[in-house]
Amino acid sequence: MPDTRGADALVAEIGSTTTVVSAFGGLTGWPESDPRLLGQGVAPTSVAEGDVTIGLDLARERLEAVTGPLEPALTLATSSAAGGLRMTVHGLTHKMTAMAAREAALGAGGVVEYQTSGKLRDHDLARIEEARPGLILLAGGVEGGDTETVLHNAERLVAIAARPIVVYGGNSVVAGEVRALLKAAGFRVSVTANVYPDVDELDIVPARHVIHDAFEEHITHAPGMERIASFVNGRILPTPGAVLMASEALAAAVGDLVVIDVGGATTDVHSVTDGSPEIAAIATDPEPHSKRTVEGDLGTFVSAQHVAALLDAEEVPDQLPPAIPEGEEAVEAARTLARTAAVTAVQRHAGRLVHHYTPTGRQTVARGRDLTACRLVIGTGGALTRLPGGVETLEATRATAAGGDRLLPPADALCVLDREYTLACCGALLAHFPAEAVVALMRRSAGV
């Protein structure tokens, strides 16, 4: 029997190891409607088989075994199946434009393989070639400021053999000159707003949108993805970028928050906050309102050896778990790795107080991300939502009652799970349905 409730949308999240297809209803007709998850189907991602649609079709088949046949009004997708969008970023100074470019790249869901500041040299070009980026983000100079460095770097990029997409987010005074130079050399070039228009001012959201466009072009090169692009409505978003977009929408409704996603290969931490006024008064560098960090050495499967090396000897599992752990011993091993990955990733994401001793006495400054105003911590992804003890793992990422120098979420922050595993899906849904309806889905899943 067909499902008489129908589906407003199907969203496929095509990951490196698993593909999840989720059906949603009640998104139209808000506020009278009742937004809800109708069901999910899960299958192994089939990149290794040469066609990601094999895994996608199986996941949908498993979904419809529960819901009955579905004819969705929209079919959407997020993906990290091609390994994410490999990027290099280049700016004028490490603490200014290069940092801003990196924030834009990570916030869009990119994988930053190499970063430089100042003028590109021969060894930098060699590293760019080795990184095989799908996109280069070129920045440099505040508005009306330096132009020499970014023009030099554009000229040097002509020497590399590859022709990835170049996004220019530097001083707009020379944007036309940079575009003409690189296009004449065979690059595809997109110009966006300066990511660091003035001292202590970031403007990275426009660059994130341009990078999302480039990601969709890049992702179609994964085996079978060109078929998916032909029937998906709207752009295919990078999964981490979709999670950050969902986090931003949820934070607008419930307040500052942190989202933690422990995966098989990496652990992503997203935060949406301006921090506390007290910490802002002593901060040394600007931070974006929305931030993502990705830890490439923290995961429960591909990166399991790296995580195990962080454990005390008595905690190291006798055998590291498979991608999808089964059995009590494997589940407990994965749980131990997930906890260590989450705690370590949040500590790396967070800033800290630094004390300087001067002739006039001790001075304290804040460096990095301030999470002290984040009173909500959410766990998403398979490791946290499907393994036991997810909430306890999140609680371990908070500051202790004794305090300390790290700018972590407070000791009494609420820790919840994205129980229905829908945050990435909600990031894709935001472009097609009322934000309030999509936020209702997230709040339902997290119970907030």
C-alpha positions in Angstrom: 0.0 0.0 0.0 1.4 3.4 -0.9 2.1 5.7 2.1 -0.9 8.0 2.1 1.0 10.7 4.0 3.3 11.2 1.0 6.6 13.0 1.3 7.5 16.6 0.9 11.1 15.7 0.3 13.7 12.9 0.2 17.2 13.8 1.2 20.2 11.6 0.5 23.3 12.0 2.6 26.0 10.2 0.7 28.9 9.7 3.0 32.3 8.0 2.5 31.1 4.8 4.1 27.3 4.9 4.4 24.4 6.4 2.4 21.3 7.5 4.3 18.0 8.4 2.6 15.5 10.3 4.8 11.9 11.1 3.9 10.2 14.2 5.4 6.6 15.3 5.6 4.6 18.1 7.0 7.0 20.8 5.8 4.4 22.6 3.6 1.5 24.5 5.1 3.5 25.8 8.1 2.5 26.7 10.8 -0.5 24.4 10.6 1.5 21.5 9.4 3.5 19.0 11.6 7.1 18.6 10.3 8.3 15.1 10.8 10.7 12.4 9.7 8.7 9.7 7.9 11.5 7.1 7.8 15.1 6.4 6.9 17.0 3.8 4.9 20.7 3.1 5.2 23.1 1.2 2.9 26.9 1.1 2.3 28.1 3.9 -0.1 29.1 2.3 -3.3 31.9 4.5 -4.7 34.2 1.5 -4.7 31.7 -0.3 -7.0 32.0 2.5 -9.5 28.6 4.0 -9.1 27.2 5.7 -6.0 23.6 5.2 -7.2 23.9 1.5 -6.3 24.1 2.4 -2.6 21.5 5.2 -3.0 19.0 2.8 -4.6 19.5 0.2 -1.9 19.0 2.8 0.9 15.8 4.1 -0.8 14.6 0.5 -1.2 15.1 -0.1 2.6 13.3 3.2 3.3 10.3 2.3 1.3 10.2 -1.2 2.9 9.1 0.7 6.0 7.1 3.6 4.5 5.7 2.1 1.4 6.3 3.7 -2.1 7.0 7.4 -2.0 6.7 10.1 -4.6 8.5 13.1 -3.1 7.9 16.6 -4.3 11.6 17.2 -4.0 14.8 15.1 -4.0 17.8 16.7 -2.4 21.3 15.5 -1.6 24.4 16.2 0.5 27.6 14.4 0.0 31.2 13.8 1.0 31.6 10.7 -1.1 34.3 12.1 -3.3 36.4 12.8 -0.2 35.2 16.4 0.1 36.3 19.4 -1.8 40.1 19.5 -1.6 41.3 23.1 -1.3 44.3 25.3 -0.9 44.0 28.8 0.6 46.4 31.7 0.2 46.4 35.1 1.8 48.6 38.1 2.7 49.3 37.5 6.4 48.8 34.4 8.5 46.6 36.1 11.2 44.5 38.1 8.8 43.6 37.2 5.2 45.0 33.7 5.2 43.1 32.9 8.4 39.9 34.5 7.0 40.3 32.4 3.8 40.7 29.2 5.9 37.5 30.0 7.9 35.6 30.5 4.7 36.9 27.2 3.2 36.1 25.1 6.3 32.8 26.8 6.9 31.7 25.8 3.4 32.7 22.2 4.0 36.0 22.2 2.2 39.1 20.1 3.1 42.0 22.5 3.4 45.1 20.6 2.2 47.6 23.5 2.2 47.6 27.1 3.4 50.1 29.9 2.8 50.6 33.6 3.7 52.7 36.1 1.8 54.1 35.6 -1.6 54.0 32.2 -3.2 57.4 30.6 -3.8 58.5 27.6 -5.8 58.1 25.1 -3.0 54.5 26.4 -2.4 53.7 25.7 -6.0 55.0 22.2 -5.6 52.9 21.7 -2.5 49.8 22.9 -4.4 50.5 20.5 -7.2 50.8 17.6 -4.6 47.5 18.6 -2.9 45.6 18.3 -6.2 43.0 20.9 -5.1 39.6 21.1 -6.7 39.5 24.7 -5.7 42.0 27.4 -4.8 40.9 30.3 -2.6 43.0 33.4 -3.2 42.8 36.3 -0.9 45.0 39.2 0.3 44.8 42.9 1.3 42.1 44.7 3.1 39.9 47.0 0.9 42.1 49.7 -0.5 45.2 48.0 1.0 48.0 45.9 -0.4 47.7 44.7 -4.0 51.2 43.6 -4.8 51.1 40.3 -3.0 47.8 39.0 -4.4 48.8 40.0 -7.9 52.1 38.2 -7.5 50.3 35.1 -6.3 47.9 35.1 -9.2 50.8 35.3 -11.6 52.6 32.5 -9.8 49.5 30.2 -10.0 49.7 30.3 -13.8 52.8 28.1 -13.5 51.0 25.1 -12.0 50.0 22.3 -14.4 46.4 21.8 -13.1 43.6 24.2 -13.7 41.3 24.0 -10.6 38.6 26.6 -10.0 39.9 29.7 -8.4 37.8 31.8 -6.0 39.1 35.3 -5.6 38.2 36.9 -2.2 40.8 39.6 -1.8 41.1 43.3 -2.2 38.5 44.3 -4.8 40.7 47.0 -6.3 42.5 44.4 -8.4 39.7 41.8 -8.7 39.2 42.5 -12.4 42.9 42.3 -13.1 43.2 38.9 -11.2 40.2 37.5 -13.0 41.5 38.5 -16.5 45.0 37.2 -15.7 43.8 33.8 -14.5 41.1 33.3 -17.1 43.6 34.0 -19.9 45.7 31.2 -18.4 42.8 28.7 -18.6 41.4 28.9 -15.0 37.7 29.1 -14.2 37.5 32.1 -11.8 34.8 33.3 -9.5 35.0 36.6 -7.7 33.4 37.1 -4.3 33.5 39.7 -1.5 36.8 40.3 0.3 37.0 37.8 3.1 38.9 40.3 5.3 37.7 43.8 4.2 39.1 45.7 7.1 41.3 45.1 10.2 39.4 42.9 12.7 36.5 42.4 10.3 35.6 39.1 8.6 33.1 38.7 5.8 33.3 35.0 4.9 29.6 34.1 4.2 29.7 35.2 0.5 32.7 33.1 -0.1 31.0 30.1 1.4 28.2 30.4 -1.1 30.6 30.5 -4.0 32.5 27.5 -2.7 29.2 25.5 -2.4 28.6 26.2 -6.1 32.1 24.9 -6.9 31.6 21.9 -4.7 28.6 20.8 -6.7 30.7 20.9 -9.9 33.4 19.0 -8.2 31.2 16.3 -6.6 29.8 15.2 -10.0 33.1 13.6 -10.7 32.5 10.9 -8.1 31.5 7.6 -9.8 27.8 7.8 -10.6 27.3 11.3 -9.2 26.5 12.8 -12.6 23.3 10.7 -12.6 22.4 12.0 -9.1 22.9 15.6 -10.2 20.4 15.0 -13.0 17.4 14.3 -10.7 18.3 16.3 -7.6 16.4 19.5 -7.1 18.9 22.3 -6.3 22.6 22.1 -5.5 24.3 19.1 -4.0 25.7 20.5 -0.8 28.9 19.3 1.0 27.6 17.5 4.1 29.7 19.5 6.6 28.5 22.8 5.0 24.9 21.6 5.3 25.4 20.8 9.0 26.8 24.3 9.6 23.8 25.9 7.8 21.4 23.8 9.9 23.3 24.8 13.1 23.0 28.5 12.2 19.3 28.2 11.7 18.8 26.3 15.0 21.0 28.7 16.9 18.9 31.6 15.7 15.9 29.9 17.4 17.5 28.5 20.6 20.7 30.4 21.2 24.5 29.8 21.0 25.4 26.1 20.4 28.1 23.6 19.5 27.5 20.6 17.2 29.9 17.7 17.3 30.1 15.0 14.5 32.4 12.1 15.1 32.9 10.1 11.9 35.0 7.2 10.8 37.8 9.4 9.3 37.3 12.8 10.8 35.6 14.7 13.6 33.9 18.0 12.8 33.0 20.6 15.4 30.7 23.5 14.5 29.9 26.4 16.7 27.6 29.3 16.3 28.3 32.0 18.8 29.9 35.5 19.3 31.2 34.4 22.7 30.7 36.2 26.0 31.2 40.0 26.3 33.8 39.4 29.0 35.9 37.3 26.8 35.4 39.5 23.7 36.8 42.4 25.7 40.2 40.6 26.0 40.2 38.8 22.6 43.2 39.2 20.4 41.8 38.2 17.0 38.4 38.3 15.3 36.3 35.1 15.1 33.4 34.4 12.7 29.9 34.0 14.1 29.8 30.5 12.7 32.9 28.3 12.7 33.8 24.8 11.7 36.9 22.9 12.4 37.8 19.4 11.0 40.2 17.1 12.7 41.6 14.7 10.1 43.3 12.4 12.6 40.2 11.8 14.8 37.8 9.1 13.8 36.5 5.7 14.8 37.6 3.7 11.7 40.0 5.2 9.2 41.7 7.3 11.9 41.3 4.8 14.7 45.0 4.2 15.2 45.6 7.9 15.7 42.8 8.1 18.3 44.1 4.9 20.1 47.5 6.6 20.5 45.8 9.3 22.7 44.4 6.7 25.1 46.0 5.5 28.3 47.5 2.0 27.9 44.7 0.3 29.8 42.0 1.9 27.6 43.4 0.8 24.3 41.0 -1.8 22.7 42.4 -5.2 22.0 41.1 -4.9 18.5 40.0 -1.7 16.7 36.4 -1.7 15.5 35.2 -2.1 11.9 33.4 0.7 10.0 30.0 -0.5 11.3 30.7 -2.1 14.7 28.7 -5.2 15.7 29.0 -7.1 18.9 29.6 -5.9 22.4 33.4 -5.7 22.2 33.4 -3.8 18.9 30.7 -1.4 20.1 32.6 -0.7 23.3 35.8 -0.1 21.4 34.1 2.3 19.0 32.4 4.1 21.9 35.8 4.6 23.6 37.3 6.0 20.4 34.3 8.3 19.8 34.6 9.8 23.3 38.3 10.5 22.9 37.8 12.0 19.4 34.9 14.2 20.6 36.7 15.6 23.7 40.0 16.2 21.8 38.2 17.8 18.8 36.3 20.3 21.0 39.4 21.2 23.0 41.2 21.9 19.7 38.2 23.9 18.5 38.0 26.0 21.6 40.3 28.9 22.4 42.0 29.6 25.7 43.1 32.2 28.1 46.7 33.2 28.0 48.6 35.0 30.7 51.4 37.5 30.1 53.6 38.9 32.7 54.6 42.6 32.2 56.3 45.2 34.3 52.9 46.4 35.4 51.7 42.9 36.4 49.9 39.9 34.9 47.7 40.5 31.8 45.3 38.0 30.5 44.2 37.7 26.9 41.9 35.4 25.0 43.0 33.6 21.9 40.8 31.5 19.6 37.2 30.4 19.8 35.2 31.3 22.9 32.5 28.6 23.6 31.6 29.8 27.1 28.3 31.3 25.9 27.2 28.0 24.3 24.7 26.5 26.6 23.7 23.7 24.2 25.9 20.9 22.9 24.5 18.6 20.2 25.9 15.3 18.9 25.2 14.2 15.4 26.5 11.5 13.0 26.5 7.8 13.4 29.1 7.4 16.2 27.3 9.6 18.6 23.7 9.0 17.7 23.9 5.2 17.2 26.4 4.0 19.7 25.4 3.9 23.4 26.6 6.6 25.7 26.4 9.5 23.3 25.1 12.0 25.9 27.8 11.0 28.3 30.4 11.6 25.6 29.1 15.1 25.0 29.1 15.9 28.7 32.8 15.1 28.8 33.5 17.9 26.3 32.3 20.6 28.7 34.4 22.7 31.1 34.8 21.1 34.5 33.3 22.8 37.6 36.9 23.8 38.6 37.2 25.9 35.4 40.5 26.2 33.6 42.0 28.2 30.8 40.2 26.6 27.9 37.2 28.4 26.6 34.9 25.4 26.6 31.1 25.2 26.9 30.1 25.7 30.5 29.8 22.8 32.9 26.0 23.0 33.0 25.5 23.2 29.2 22.7 21.0 28.0 23.9 18.0 26.0 21.5 16.3 23.6 21.6 14.0 20.6 20.3 14.6 17.0 18.4 11.4 17.7 16.9 11.2 14.2 20.2 12.0 12.5 18.8 14.8 10.4 20.9 17.9 10.8 22.7 17.6 7.5 19.3 16.9 5.8 17.9 20.0 7.4 20.7 22.1 6.0 19.6 21.0 2.5 15.9 21.5 3.3 16.4 25.2 4.4 16.6 26.3 0.7 13.2 24.9 -0.1 10.9 25.2 2.9 10.1 27.7 5.6 13.0 28.0 8.1 10.6 27.7 11.0 9.4 24.3 9.7 12.9 23.0 9.3 13.9 24.3 12.7 10.9 22.4 14.1 12.3 19.2 12.7 15.7 19.9 14.3 14.1 20.7 17.7 12.0 17.6 17.5 15.1 15.4 16.8 17.2 17.0 19.6 14.4 17.5 22.1 15.0 21.2 22.6 
